[in-house]
């Protein structure tokens, strides 16, 4: 397995996510989205940022 992109494991290597009610969450700590977008551009600290890729999981 190529450790740089981890396509075979189905998640983005190096990205940890705790948002269990997102459709891209694998049920553990990984994001399964093909890519992610984080913003907004005017953020000055970590708490100012949000994952724009988030989509609520309607099954919960």
C-alpha positions, 0 to 999 in steps of 0.5 A: 500500500502506498502510504502517501495517499492510502486509497486502498484503505478508503480514507485520507491519510493524515486527516483525523475526524471526530464528526461522527454524524458526517457522511464521510466519517468511517465510524472510527477517526477517518474521513473517507471524502475524496478531498476536503475543503477547509475554510474560511479564508479569513480564519486566524486561528484553528477555532475559526475554521470549518470543514466545508466538505461536511454533509450530515448523515441522515441515518442518525 
